[in-house]
Amino acid sequence: MKKSYFVTYGSDNSKEEISEFLHSQLDITCCEHDSFYFGVYFSYSGTYADKLTIKDNYISLSNEWLNEEYKQFNTLIEASFINGKNVDKLDKYNTLKKQFNQFSVLSIINDKCIEED
């Protein structure tokens, strides 16, 4: 059975501040991207996560929230662990959560595991 792990954090800080913070604390270097829908966002793929994105919770172009339940957060940090063996994905997932949970600027808002046959 294939397992994939996903975790989302929220922050009051801007996406730029979070990108800089993760670089200074964990040497996570994000690349800046521009999307018609999301606007500018940051992404990372590497040791800590198969994919990590840092983006605004509120999308001004479409006048909507990505996560309406958590409007108190300016920024969403989403990480996915989808590649490799289940044990390796779980290890990366737990490592990232352990690190992120130590940071007062981040609050966990969603955490899930999806199992597929």
N, CA, C and O atoms as a MOPAC input file, in Angstrom:
PM7 MOZYME 1SCF
protein

 N      0.84300 1    -1.18400 1     0.00000 1
 C      0.00000 1     0.00000 1     0.00000 1
 C      0.88300 1     1.24100 1     0.00000 1
 O      1.76500 1     1.38400 1     0.84700 1
 N      0.64400 1     2.12900 1    -0.94500 1
 C      1.41900 1     3.36300 1    -1.06300 1
 C      0.83500 1     4.43200 1    -0.15000 1
 O     -0.37400 1     4.66200 1    -0.13300 1
 N      1.71800 1     5.08400 1     0.61200 1
 C      1.29900 1     6.16700 1     1.50000 1
 C      1.94700 1     7.46800 1     1.05300 1
 O      3.11500 1     7.50500 1     0.66600 1
 N      1.15700 1     8.53500 1     1.11800 1
 C      1.65800 1     9.88300 1     0.84900 1
 C      1.28100 1    10.75700 1     2.03300 1
 O      0.19500 1    10.62700 1     2.59700 1
 N      2.18900 1    11.64600 1     2.39900 1
 C      1.99100 1    12.50200 1     3.56900 1
 C      1.95400 1    13.96700 1     3.15000 1
 O      2.69500 1    14.39900 1     2.26600 1
 N      1.07400 1    14.71700 1     3.80500 1
 C      0.89300 1    16.13300 1     3.50200 1
 C      0.73400 1    16.90100 1     4.80300 1
 O      0.05300 1    16.44500 1     5.72200 1
 N      1.36000 1    18.06200 1     4.87900 1
 C      1.23600 1    18.88900 1     6.08000 1
 C      1.19900 1    20.35100 1     5.64100 1
 O      1.91500 1    20.76300 1     4.72900 1
 N      0.35000 1    21.12100 1     6.31100 1
 C      0.22700 1    22.55200 1     6.01600 1
 C      0.41500 1    23.34000 1     7.29600 1
 O     -0.14500 1    23.00800 1     8.34100 1
 N      1.21100 1    24.38800 1     7.19400 1
 C      1.43100 1    25.31900 1     8.29600 1
 C      0.94000 1    26.69200 1     7.86900 1
 O      0.90400 1    27.01000 1     6.68000 1
 N      0.56500 1    27.49600 1     8.84500 1
 C      0.19600 1    28.88000 1     8.59700 1
 C      1.14300 1    29.79100 1     9.35800 1
 O      1.76300 1    29.38600 1    10.34100 1
 N      1.24600 1    31.03700 1     8.88400 1
 C      2.09600 1    32.01600 1     9.55200 1
 C      1.53900 1    33.42200 1     9.34600 1
 O      0.90200 1    33.72100 1     8.33600 1
 N      1.80000 1    34.27000 1    10.33200 1
 C      1.45700 1    35.68700 1    10.21800 1
 C      2.49600 1    36.42600 1     9.37900 1
 O      2.21800 1    37.50500 1     8.85400 1
 N      3.67400 1    35.85900 1     9.25400 1
 C      4.75600 1    36.48000 1     8.50000 1
 C      4.47200 1    36.40300 1     7.00400 1
 O      3.66300 1    35.58900 1     6.55800 1
 N      5.13500 1    37.24500 1     6.24200 1
 C      4.98600 1    37.22600 1     4.79000 1
 C      5.69000 1    36.00600 1     4.20200 1
 O      6.53200 1    35.38800 1     4.85400 1
 N      5.34300 1    35.67300 1     2.98700 1
 C      5.98400 1    34.53000 1     2.32200 1
 C      7.48200 1    34.77100 1     2.13300 1
 O      8.27400 1    33.83200 1     2.20400 1
 N      7.87100 1    36.01800 1     1.89300 1
 C      9.29200 1    36.35300 1     1.76000 1
 C     10.02300 1    36.13500 1     3.08500 1
 O     11.12200 1    35.57900 1     3.11200 1
 N      9.40700 1    36.57500 1     4.18100 1
 C     10.01300 1    36.38800 1     5.49900 1
 C     10.14300 1    34.90500 1     5.84700 1
 O     11.15300 1    34.48700 1     6.41200 1
 N      9.13100 1    34.11600 1     5.51400 1
 C      9.18100 1    32.68200 1     5.80900 1
 C     10.26100 1    32.00800 1     4.97100 1
 O     10.99600 1    31.16000 1     5.47600 1
 N     10.36300 1    32.37100 1     3.70700 1
 C     11.40500 1    31.80900 1     2.85300 1
 C     12.78800 1    32.11600 1     3.42400 1
 O     13.63900 1    31.22900 1     3.49800 1
 N     13.01500 1    33.34400 1     3.82000 1
 C     14.29400 1    33.74100 1     4.41200 1
 C     14.52700 1    33.03600 1     5.74600 1
 O     15.64400 1    32.60900 1     6.03800 1
 N     13.48000 1    32.91400 1     6.55000 1
 C     13.58300 1    32.25000 1     7.84800 1
 C     13.97600 1    30.77900 1     7.67700 1
 O     14.87500 1    30.29900 1     8.36800 1
 N     13.31300 1    30.06000 1     6.76400 1
 C     13.63600 1    28.64700 1     6.54900 1
 C     15.05800 1    28.48200 1     6.01100 1
 O     15.73800 1    27.50500 1     6.32500 1
 N     15.49300 1    29.43400 1     5.20700 1
 C     16.87200 1    29.37700 1     4.71600 1
 C     17.86900 1    29.56500 1     5.86700 1
 O     18.86400 1    28.84700 1     5.95900 1
 N     17.59200 1    30.53200 1     6.73600 1
 C     18.52600 1    30.80300 1     7.83600 1
 C     18.52000 1    29.70000 1     8.89700 1
 O     19.55300 1    29.42800 1     9.50700 1
 N     17.37900 1    29.07100 1     9.11800 1
 C     17.27000 1    28.06700 1    10.17800 1
 C     17.62800 1    26.64900 1     9.71600 1
 O     18.26200 1    25.89500 1    10.45400 1
 N     17.21700 1    26.28900 1     8.48400 1
 C     17.37400 1    24.90500 1     8.03400 1
 C     18.12300 1    24.78100 1     6.70600 1
 O     18.25400 1    23.68400 1     6.16200 1
 N     18.60900 1    25.89700 1     6.19200 1
 C     19.28700 1    25.90900 1     4.89800 1
 C     18.38200 1    25.41200 1     3.77600 1
 O     18.84400 1    24.78900 1     2.82100 1
 N     17.08500 1    25.69500 1     3.90500 1
 C     16.11800 1    25.40000 1     2.84500 1
 C     16.12500 1    26.59700 1     1.89700 1
 O     15.74600 1    27.70600 1     2.27400 1
 N     16.55700 1    26.35700 1     0.67300 1
 C     16.62300 1    27.42300 1    -0.32600 1
 C     15.45200 1    27.27700 1    -1.28600 1
 O     15.35200 1    26.29900 1    -2.02700 1
 N     14.57500 1    28.26000 1    -1.25800 1
 C     13.38700 1    28.24700 1    -2.11100 1
 C     13.64200 1    29.04100 1    -3.38200 1
 O     14.40400 1    30.00900 1    -3.38800 1
 N     12.99900 1    28.61800 1    -4.44500 1
 C     13.03500 1    29.34500 1    -5.71300 1
 C     11.75200 1    30.15300 1    -5.84500 1
 O     10.66400 1    29.68100 1    -5.51400 1
 N     11.89900 1    31.36400 1    -6.33100 1
 C     10.73600 1    32.22500 1    -6.53000 1
 C     10.09800 1    31.91600 1    -7.88500 1
 O     10.78600 1    31.75800 1    -8.89300 1
 N      8.77200 1    31.83600 1    -7.88300 1
 C      8.00400 1    31.58200 1    -9.10200 1
 C      6.87500 1    32.59700 1    -9.17800 1
 O      6.51400 1    33.22700 1    -8.18400 1
 N      6.33300 1    32.73900 1   -10.36400 1
 C      5.19400 1    33.62700 1   -10.55600 1
 C      4.11200 1    32.85600 1   -11.29000 1
 O      4.35900 1    32.23700 1   -12.32500 1
 N      2.92000 1    32.90300 1   -10.74000 1
 C      1.77400 1    32.19700 1   -11.30000 1
 C      0.65500 1    33.19400 1   -11.53000 1
 O      0.45200 1    34.10800 1   -10.73000 1
 N     -0.06400 1    33.01900 1   -12.61400 1
 C     -1.19800 1    33.90600 1   -12.87600 1
 C     -2.20700 1    33.82900 1   -11.74000 1
 O     -2.78400 1    34.84500 1   -11.35200 1
 N     -2.42600 1    32.62300 1   -11.20000 1
 C     -3.41500 1    32.44800 1   -10.14200 1
 C     -2.87100 1    32.83500 1    -8.76600 1
 O     -3.48300 1    33.63900 1    -8.06300 1
 N     -1.72800 1    32.26900 1    -8.37800 1
 C     -1.18600 1    32.47900 1    -7.03700 1
 C     -0.38900 1    33.76300 1    -6.90400 1
 O     -0.17500 1    34.23800 1    -5.78900 1
 N      0.04900 1    34.33100 1    -8.00100 1
 C      0.98700 1    35.43700 1    -7.92800 1
 C      2.36500 1    34.87600 1    -7.63100 1
 O      2.67300 1    33.74500 1    -8.00600 1
 N      3.18400 1    35.65300 1    -6.96700 1
 C      4.52900 1    35.19300 1    -6.61200 1
 C      4.42000 1    34.19700 1    -5.46200 1
 O      3.70100 1    34.42600 1    -4.48900 1
 N      5.14500 1    33.08900 1    -5.59100 1
 C      5.21600 1    32.09300 1    -4.52000 1
 C      6.61700 1    31.48900 1    -4.53400 1
 O      7.39000 1    31.70200 1    -5.46900 1
 N      6.92900 1    30.73800 1    -3.49100 1
 C      8.23800 1    30.11900 1    -3.36100 1
 C      8.08000 1    28.60200 1    -3.29900 1
 O      7.11600 1    28.09000 1    -2.73000 1
 N      9.03300 1    27.89400 1    -3.88800 1
 C      8.97500 1    26.43200 1    -3.84300 1
 C     10.35800 1    25.84700 1    -3.55500 1
 O     11.39500 1    26.46300 1    -3.80000 1
 N     10.31400 1    24.63900 1    -3.02800 1
 C     11.53300 1    23.91200 1    -2.65300 1
 C     11.26800 1    22.42800 1    -2.86800 1
 O     10.15100 1    21.94600 1    -2.67700 1
 N     12.29900 1    21.72800 1    -3.26200 1
 C     12.26600 1    20.27700 1    -3.33400 1
 C     13.64500 1    19.78800 1    -2.93300 1
 O     14.65300 1    20.25500 1    -3.46400 1
 N     13.69500 1    18.84500 1    -1.99400 1
 C     15.00900 1    18.38400 1    -1.55600 1
 C     14.95700 1    17.48600 1    -0.34600 1
 O     14.03300 1    16.68900 1    -0.18200 1
 N     15.95200 1    17.62200 1     0.49600 1
 C     16.13900 1    16.75700 1     1.65400 1
 C     14.94600 1    16.75500 1     2.60100 1
 O     14.56200 1    15.70600 1     3.11700 1
 N     14.36200 1    17.92400 1     2.82800 1
 C     13.30100 1    18.03300 1     3.82400 1
 C     11.91400 1    17.65800 1     3.30300 1
 O     11.06800 1    17.22500 1     4.08500 1
 N     11.66600 1    17.81200 1     2.01800 1
 C     10.33800 1    17.53000 1     1.46000 1
 C     10.45200 1    17.29200 1    -0.03500 1
 O     11.31500 1    17.85800 1    -0.70600 1
 N      9.55900 1    16.43900 1    -0.55000 1
 C      9.51100 1    16.25100 1    -1.99300 1
 C      9.05500 1    17.53700 1    -2.66600 1
 O      9.55200 1    17.89800 1    -3.73300 1
 N      8.11200 1    18.22000 1    -2.04300 1
 C      7.67100 1    19.52300 1    -2.54500 1
 C      7.23100 1    20.36700 1    -1.36000 1
 O      6.50100 1    19.89700 1    -0.48700 1
 N      7.67700 1    21.60600 1    -1.33700 1
 C      7.27600 1    22.55600 1    -0.30900 1
 C      6.96900 1    23.87300 1    -1.02400 1
 O      7.77400 1    24.35500 1    -1.82100 1
 N      5.81400 1    24.44200 1    -0.73600 1
 C      5.46500 1    25.73300 1    -1.32100 1
 C      5.10200 1    26.71900 1    -0.22400 1
 O      4.53100 1    26.35200 1     0.80300 1
 N      5.44200 1    27.96600 1    -0.46000 1
 C      5.13400 1    29.06700 1     0.45100 1
 C      4.36300 1    30.09200 1    -0.37100 1
 O      4.88900 1    30.65200 1    -1.33300 1
 N      3.11300 1    30.33300 1     0.01600 1
 C      2.29400 1    31.25100 1    -0.77600 1
 C      1.34400 1    32.03200 1     0.10900 1
 O      1.08700 1    31.66800 1     1.25700 1
 N      0.83000 1    33.11200 1    -0.45200 1
 C     -0.14800 1    33.92700 1     0.26500 1
 C     -1.42400 1    33.13600 1     0.47400 1
 O     -1.85000 1    32.37900 1    -0.39900 1
 N     -2.02900 1    33.31600 1     1.63600 1
 C     -3.32500 1    32.69200 1     1.89300 1
 C     -4.42600 1    33.44100 1     1.15300 1
 O     -5.39200 1    32.83200 1     0.69300 1
 N     -4.28700 1    34.74200 1     1.04000 1
 C     -5.27800 1    35.55000 1     0.33100 1
 C     -4.75800 1    35.88900 1    -1.06400 1
 O     -3.66000 1    36.42500 1    -1.21000 1
 N     -5.54100 1    35.57600 1    -2.07200 1
 C     -5.16100 1    35.83600 1    -3.46000 1
 C     -5.89500 1    37.09800 1    -3.91100 1
 O     -7.10000 1    37.07400 1    -4.16000 1
 N     -5.16000 1    38.18500 1    -4.01000 1
 C     -5.78300 1    39.47500 1    -4.30800 1
 C     -6.34600 1    39.54100 1    -5.73100 1
 O     -7.36200 1    40.19700 1    -5.95700 1
 N     -5.70200 1    38.87100 1    -6.69100 1
 C     -6.19200 1    38.90300 1    -8.07600 1
 C     -7.61100 1    38.35000 1    -8.20000 1
 O     -8.42500 1    38.87900 1    -8.95700 1
 N     -7.90200 1    37.28400 1    -7.45200 1
 C     -9.22400 1    36.66600 1    -7.52400 1
 C    -10.09500 1    37.01500 1    -6.31500 1
 O    -11.25100 1    36.60300 1    -6.22200 1
 N     -9.50900 1    37.78700 1    -5.39100 1
 C    -10.24400 1    38.21100 1    -4.20000 1
 C    -10.79400 1    37.01300 1    -3.41000 1
 O    -11.96200 1    36.99400 1    -3.02200 1
 N     -9.92600 1    36.01400 1    -3.18200 1
 C    -10.36200 1    34.83200 1    -2.44400 1
 C     -9.25000 1    34.29100 1    -1.54400 1
 O     -8.06700 1    34.57400 1    -1.73800 1
 N     -9.67000 1    33.51200 1    -0.56400 1
 C     -8.75000 1    32.86700 1     0.36700 1
 C     -8.47800 1    31.44600 1    -0.10500 1
 O     -9.39200 1    30.75700 1    -0.55800 1
 N     -7.23000 1    31.00300 1    -0.00300 1
 C     -6.91600 1    29.60500 1    -0.28100 1
 C     -7.44500 1    28.72200 1     0.83200 1
 O     -7.92600 1    27.61700 1     0.58000 1
 N     -7.35700 1    29.21200 1     2.07200 1
 C     -7.87600 1    28.47000 1     3.21700 1
 C     -8.69100 1    29.42900 1     4.07000 1
 O     -8.16200 1    30.07900 1     4.97200 1
 N     -9.98900 1    29.51200 1     3.77400 1
 C    -10.87500 1    30.45600 1     4.46100 1
 C    -10.97300 1    30.20900 1     5.96000 1
 O    -11.19600 1    31.13300 1     6.74100 1
 N    -10.80400 1    28.95400 1     6.34700 1
 C    -10.89300 1    28.60000 1     7.76200 1
 C     -9.80200 1    29.26800 1     8.58900 1
 O     -9.95500 1    29.46700 1     9.79400 1
 N     -8.70900 1    29.60900 1     7.93300 1
 C     -7.54900 1    30.15100 1     8.64200 1
 C     -7.15900 1    31.51800 1     8.09400 1
 O     -6.00900 1    31.74300 1     7.71600 1
 N     -8.11800 1    32.41900 1     8.05600 1
 C     -7.87400 1    33.77100 1     7.54900 1
 C     -6.87900 1    34.54400 1     8.41100 1
 O     -6.34300 1    35.56300 1     7.97600 1
 N     -6.63000 1    34.06600 1     9.63100 1
 C     -5.69000 1    34.75800 1    10.51300 1
 C     -4.24200 1    34.60500 1    10.03200 1
 O     -3.35000 1    35.30800 1    10.50700 1
 N     -4.01200 1    33.68400 1     9.08800 1
 C     -2.66100 1    33.47300 1     8.58100 1
 C     -2.48700 1    34.15200 1     7.22900 1
 O     -3.28300 1    33.94800 1     6.31200 1
 N     -1.44500 1    34.95700 1     7.11700 1
 C     -1.10800 1    35.61700 1     5.85600 1
 C     -0.51400 1    34.63800 1     4.84900 1
 O     -0.70100 1    34.77400 1     3.64000 1
 N      0.20100 1    33.65400 1     5.37200 1
 C      1.00200 1    32.77000 1     4.53200 1
 C      0.70000 1    31.30800 1     4.83600 1
 O      0.48600 1    30.93300 1     5.98800 1
 N      0.68500 1    30.48900 1     3.78600 1
 C      0.53500 1    29.03900 1     3.92600 1
 C      1.81800 1    28.36300 1     3.45500 1
 O      2.38800 1    28.72500 1     2.42600 1
 N      2.25700 1    27.37700 1     4.22800 1
 C      3.42800 1    26.58000 1     3.89000 1
 C      2.93300 1    25.14800 1     3.75900 1
 O      2.51000 1    24.54000 1     4.74200 1
 N      2.98400 1    24.61000 1     2.54700 1
 C      2.47800 1    23.26300 1     2.28900 1
 C      3.63100 1    22.35900 1     1.89300 1
 O      4.44200 1    22.70100 1     1.03300 1
 N      3.69100 1    21.19200 1     2.53700 1
 C      4.75000 1    20.22700 1     2.22400 1
 C      4.11600 1    18.89100 1     1.88400 1
 O      3.14300 1    18.47000 1     2.51000 1
 N      4.68500 1    18.23000 1     0.87800 1
 C      4.20900 1    16.90100 1     0.49900 1
 C      5.38300 1    15.93900 1     0.41900 1
 O      6.51200 1    16.30700 1     0.09500 1
 N      5.06500 1    14.70200 1     0.72800 1
 C      6.04300 1    13.61500 1     0.75500 1
 C      5.41600 1    12.47100 1    -0.03000 1
 O      4.63500 1    11.69100 1     0.51500 1
 N      5.75900 1    12.37400 1    -1.30900 1
 C      5.03500 1    11.47400 1    -2.20800 1
 C      5.94600 1    10.51500 1    -2.97500 1
 O      5.45700 1     9.58800 1    -3.62100 1
 N      7.24900 1    10.72300 1    -2.91400 1
 C      8.18600 1     9.91000 1    -3.70100 1
 C      8.99600 1     8.97600 1    -2.82300 1
 O      9.39500 1     9.33600 1    -1.71600 1
 N      9.23500 1     7.78200 1    -3.32000 1
 C     10.09500 1     6.83300 1    -2.62000 1
 C      9.33100 1     5.80900 1    -1.80700 1
 O      8.12000 1     5.64300 1    -1.95100 1
 N     10.07200 1     5.12900 1    -0.94900 1
 C      9.49100 1     4.08900 1    -0.09800 1
 C      8.71300 1     4.72900 1     1.04300 1
 O      9.04800 1     5.82200 1     1.49900 1
 N      7.67500 1     4.04200 1     1.49900 1
 C      6.84100 1     4.56200 1     2.58600 1
 C      7.66300 1     4.93700 1     3.81300 1
 O      7.43000 1     5.98300 1     4.42000 1
 N      8.61500 1     4.09800 1     4.17900 1
 C      9.41000 1     4.35800 1     5.37300 1
 C     10.24200 1     5.63600 1     5.20800 1
 O     10.42300 1     6.38900 1     6.16500 1
 N     10.74300 1     5.87700 1     4.00000 1
 C     11.53700 1     7.08300 1     3.74300 1
 C     10.66300 1     8.33000 1     3.75500 1
 O     11.06200 1     9.36800 1     4.28300 1
 N      9.46900 1     8.22700 1     3.17300 1
 C      8.52900 1     9.35900 1     3.17900 1
 C      8.13100 1     9.70500 1     4.60500 1
 O      8.08400 1    10.87900 1     4.97400 1
 N      7.84600 1     8.68500 1     5.40700 1
 C      7.45100 1     8.91500 1     6.79300 1
 C      8.58500 1     9.56100 1     7.58300 1
 O      8.34500 1    10.43400 1     8.41700 1
 N      9.80400 1     9.13900 1     7.32400 1
 C     10.95600 1     9.71400 1     8.01000 1
 C     11.12300 1    11.19900 1     7.66100 1
 O     11.32900 1    12.02300 1     8.55300 1
 N     11.03600 1    11.54500 1     6.37500 1
 C     11.14300 1    12.94600 1     5.95200 1
 C     10.01500 1    13.78700 1     6.55300 1
 O     10.23700 1    14.89900 1     7.03200 1
 N      8.81800 1    13.23800 1     6.51700 1
 C      7.63800 1    13.91200 1     7.06400 1
 C      7.82100 1    14.20500 1     8.55500 1
 O      7.59200 1    15.32900 1     9.00300 1
 N      8.23100 1    13.20300 1     9.31200 1
 C      8.42200 1    13.38300 1    10.75800 1
 C      9.57200 1    14.34100 1    11.05600 1
 O      9.49200 1    15.12100 1    12.00500 1
 N     10.63400 1    14.29200 1    10.26300 1
 C     11.76600 1    15.19900 1    10.45500 1
 C     11.34600 1    16.64700 1    10.23600 1
 O     11.66700 1    17.52300 1    11.04000 1
 N     10.62200 1    16.89600 1     9.13900 1
 C     10.17800 1    18.26200 1     8.85900 1
 C      9.23600 1    18.75500 1     9.95500 1
 O      9.37700 1    19.88000 1    10.43400 1
 N      8.28300 1    17.92300 1    10.35000 1
 C      7.34400 1    18.33800 1    11.39600 1
 C      8.06800 1    18.63300 1    12.71100 1
 O      7.74100 1    19.60000 1    13.40000 1
 N      9.03900 1    17.80700 1    13.05200 1
 C      9.79500 1    18.02800 1    14.28400 1
 C     10.50300 1    19.38000 1    14.23900 1
 O     10.49900 1    20.12300 1    15.22000 1
 N     11.10600 1    19.69000 1    13.10100 1
 C     11.79600 1    20.97500 1    12.94600 1
 C     10.80400 1    22.13700 1    12.96900 1
 O     10.98000 1    23.08700 1    13.73100 1
 N      9.76400 1    22.06600 1    12.13800 1
 C      8.80300 1    23.15700 1    12.01500 1
 C      8.04600 1    23.40800 1    13.31800 1
 O      7.73900 1    24.55600 1    13.64100 1
 N      7.74700 1    22.36000 1    14.06200 1
 C      6.98700 1    22.52600 1    15.30800 1
 C      7.76800 1    23.27800 1    16.38000 1
 O      7.18800 1    23.72600 1    17.36900 1
 N      9.06200 1    23.41900 1    16.19400 1
 C      9.89500 1    24.18100 1    17.13500 1
 C      9.85200 1    25.68600 1    16.87400 1
 O     10.28000 1    26.47500 1    17.71600 1
 N      9.33900 1    26.08100 1    15.71300 1
 C      9.35800 1    27.48400 1    15.31500 1
 C      8.05400 1    28.17600 1    15.68500 1
 O      6.97900 1    27.76700 1    15.24600 1
 N      8.15400 1    29.22000 1    16.49100 1
 C      6.95100 1    29.94100 1    16.93700 1
 C      6.26300 1    30.70500 1    15.80000 1
 O      5.09600 1    31.07300 1    15.92900 1
 N      6.96200 1    30.94600 1    14.70000 1
 C      6.36300 1    31.67600 1    13.57300 1
 C      5.48400 1    30.78500 1    12.70000 1
 O      4.81800 1    31.27900 1    11.79100 1
 N      5.47500 1    29.46000 1    12.97000 1
 C      4.67800 1    28.51500 1    12.19200 1
 C      3.67000 1    27.80100 1    13.08400 1
 O      3.98300 1    27.41900 1    14.21200 1
 N      2.45700 1    27.62700 1    12.56600 1
 C      1.40500 1    26.88000 1    13.27400 1
 C      0.85300 1    25.82100 1    12.33200 1
 O      0.47800 1    26.11900 1    11.19800 1
 N      0.80600 1    24.58500 1    12.81000 1
 C      0.28600 1    23.50400 1    11.97300 1
 C     -1.23500 1    23.64900 1    11.85000 1
 O     -1.93300 1    23.86400 1    12.84100 1
 N     -1.73300 1    23.52600 1    10.61200 1
 C     -3.18600 1    23.66800 1    10.42100 1
 C     -3.80500 1    22.46300 1     9.71300 1
 O     -5.02600 1    22.30300 1     9.72200 1
 N     -2.97800 1    21.61800 1     9.10300 1
 C     -3.51000 1    20.42100 1     8.45300 1
 C     -2.40600 1    19.39000 1     8.37200 1
 O     -1.24000 1    19.71000 1     8.14000 1
 N     -2.80000 1    18.15000 1     8.56700 1
 C     -1.84000 1    17.06500 1     8.64600 1
 C     -2.56200 1    15.79400 1     8.21400 1
 O     -3.51000 1    15.37400 1     8.87600 1
 N     -2.12400 1    15.16400 1     7.09900 1
 C     -2.84800 1    13.97500 1     6.66900 1
 C     -1.95800 1    12.97700 1     5.94300 1
 O     -0.91100 1    13.32400 1     5.39800 1
 N     -2.40700 1    11.73200 1     5.95300 1
 C     -1.77700 1    10.65100 1     5.23800 1
 C     -2.83300 1    10.04200 1     4.32100 1
 O     -3.95000 1     9.74800 1     4.74700 1
 N     -2.46100 1     9.86100 1     3.06100 1
 C     -3.37500 1     9.25200 1     2.09400 1
 C     -2.77900 1     7.90200 1     1.69700 1
 O     -1.61000 1     7.80700 1     1.32300 1
 N     -3.61000 1     6.85900 1     1.78700 1
 C     -3.17800 1     5.51900 1     1.42700 1
 C     -3.84300 1     5.10300 1     0.12300 1
 O     -5.03900 1     5.31000 1    -0.08100 1
 N     -3.03900 1     4.51200 1    -0.75500 1
 C     -3.54300 1     4.02500 1    -2.04400 1
 C     -3.12000 1     2.58400 1    -2.22800 1
 O     -2.04700 1     2.18300 1    -1.77600 1
 N     -3.95800 1     1.80500 1    -2.88700 1
 C     -3.60600 1     0.41700 1    -3.19300 1
 C     -2.68900 1     0.33600 1    -4.37500 1
 O     -2.29000 1    -0.75900 1    -4.77300 1

